[in-house]
């Protein structure tokens, strides 16, 4: 997305300051568009792997269309500053692993095993990254039997799922055996 290797990672304070400026530049009021609420909507979109353009395409009411415009301007401001936010780290990683098979294959060669702790609190973006890192089951050489499964181990307890409000999807752990 046009980032240089020395990009900055904006924390919550940096994000809020930038978003306040973006909202003001759009001649909107932070009273009507509280930065915390707007950032929460943008974070939710990114954790669902929705870019600003994808979010805008799905926006069907005034609120969603307005958030889409702010999201677009916020992303532009981040890139102008040579920065990403924490949610971008997930969105951009998932996108890169999906679109760049050479990167994904390098990761497969590099890491044979994947261990994920607190799996009950993973969101869609984290699930996508894990799935791409694990890869598809591979047939064993000279074996007509079932393919060797991915080398993944997760630790988690569905009864301790506490981050649904932040986009965690409990079905990730409930459907683990079906997915892997």
C-alpha positions in Angstrom: 0.0 0.0 0.0 2.9 2.4 -0.6 4.6 2.0 2.7 8.3 2.3 3.2 10.2 -0.1 5.4 10.5 2.5 8.1 6.8 3.0 8.5 5.4 4.1 11.9 2.8 2.3 13.9 0.3 4.6 15.4 -1.0 3.9 18.9 -4.4 4.9 20.2 -3.3 8.4 21.1 -1.8 8.9 17.6 -4.9 7.5 15.9 -7.2 9.7 17.9 -5.2 12.9 17.1 -5.0 12.0 13.4 -8.7 11.2 13.3 -9.7 14.4 15.0 -7.7 16.3 12.3 -9.3 14.3 9.5 -12.8 14.9 10.9 -12.1 18.7 11.2 -10.6 18.7 7.6 -13.9 17.2 6.4 -15.8 20.0 8.1 -17.5 17.6 10.5 -17.9 17.8 14.2 -16.3 15.5 16.7 -19.5 15.9 18.7 -21.4 14.2 15.9 -18.6 11.9 15.0 -16.8 11.0 18.3 -13.3 9.8 17.4 -13.5 6.8 19.7 -16.7 5.6 18.0 -15.4 6.2 14.5 -12.2 4.4 15.3 -14.2 1.5 16.7 -16.2 1.2 13.5 -13.0 1.4 11.4 -11.3 -1.2 13.6 -14.3 -3.5 13.2 -14.1 -3.1 9.5 -10.4 -3.9 9.3 -10.8 -6.9 11.6 -13.4 -8.2 9.1 -10.8 -7.6 6.4 -12.7 -4.7 4.8 -10.6 -2.0 3.2 -12.1 1.5 3.1 -13.2 0.8 -0.5 -14.9 -2.4 0.4 -16.6 -0.8 3.4 -17.8 2.0 1.3 -19.3 -0.4 -1.3 -21.3 -2.1 1.5 -22.4 1.1 3.2 -26.2 1.3 2.8 -27.3 4.1 5.2 -26.2 7.6 6.1 -24.2 6.5 9.1 -22.3 3.8 7.3 -21.7 6.0 4.2 -20.3 8.8 6.5 -18.0 6.3 8.3 -16.8 5.1 4.9 -15.9 8.6 3.9 -14.1 9.2 7.2 -12.4 5.8 6.9 -11.1 6.6 3.4 -9.8 10.0 4.5 -8.2 8.4 7.7 -6.4 5.8 5.6 -5.1 8.5 3.2 -3.9 10.5 6.2 -2.2 7.4 7.7 -0.3 6.7 4.4 0.6 10.3 3.9 2.2 10.1 7.4 4.0 6.9 6.5 2.0 5.1 9.2 -0.3 2.2 10.0 -2.4 1.5 13.0 -2.6 -1.8 14.9 -5.5 -3.1 12.8 -3.6 -2.4 9.6 -0.9 -4.9 10.8 -3.5 -7.6 10.7 -5.3 -6.4 7.5 -2.2 -5.8 5.5 -0.6 -9.1 6.7 -3.6 -11.1 5.7 -3.8 -9.4 2.4 -0.1 -9.9 1.7 -0.2 -13.6 2.6 -3.3 -14.1 0.4 -2.0 -12.2 -2.6 1.7 -13.1 -2.5 2.1 -16.8 -2.8 5.9 -16.4 -2.6 5.7 -14.8 0.8 3.2 -17.5 2.0 5.5 -20.3 0.7 8.5 -18.7 2.4 6.6 -18.7 5.7 5.7 -22.4 5.1 9.3 -23.3 4.6 10.4 -21.2 7.6 7.9 -22.4 10.2 6.8 -26.0 10.3 4.6 -25.6 13.4 2.1 -22.9 14.5 0.9 -22.5 18.1 -1.8 -20.0 18.9 -2.7 -19.1 22.5 -6.1 -17.6 23.5 -7.6 -18.9 20.3 -11.1 -18.2 21.6 -10.4 -14.5 21.3 -9.2 -14.4 17.6 -11.1 -12.4 15.0 -11.6 -12.9 11.3 -8.3 -11.3 10.3 -6.3 -13.4 12.8 -8.1 -16.5 11.6 -7.3 -15.7 8.0 -3.6 -15.1 8.9 -3.4 -18.4 10.8 -5.1 -20.3 8.0 -2.7 -18.9 5.4 0.3 -19.6 7.6 -0.8 -23.2 8.3 -1.5 -23.9 4.6 -3.4 -26.7 3.0 -3.0 -30.4 4.0 -0.1 -32.0 2.1 -0.1 -35.5 0.7 2.6 -37.7 2.2 5.2 -38.8 -0.4 4.3 -42.1 -2.0 1.2 -42.5 0.2 -2.3 -43.0 -1.2 -3.8 -42.4 2.2 -5.2 -39.2 3.7 -3.1 -36.1 3.4 -0.9 -35.0 6.3 -2.8 -32.3 8.2 -1.4 -28.9 9.1 0.9 -28.6 12.1 -1.2 -26.3 14.2 -2.0 -26.3 17.9 -4.3 -23.9 19.5 -4.9 -23.2 23.2 -8.2 -21.7 24.3 -11.4 -22.1 26.2 -14.7 -21.1 24.7 -16.0 -20.4 28.2 -13.4 -17.7 28.5 -14.2 -15.8 25.3 -14.3 -12.2 26.4 -13.5 -10.1 23.3 -16.6 -10.5 21.2 -17.1 -6.7 21.6 -13.7 -6.3 19.9 -14.5 -8.6 17.0 -13.4 -11.9 18.4 -15.3 -14.8 16.7 -15.9 -17.7 19.1 -16.7 -20.0 16.1 -12.9 -20.0 15.3 -12.3 -22.3 18.3 -15.7 -24.1 18.1 -15.1 -25.0 14.5 -11.3 -25.8 14.9 -11.5 -29.5 14.2 -13.8 -28.9 11.2 -11.4 -26.2 9.8 -8.2 -28.2 10.4 
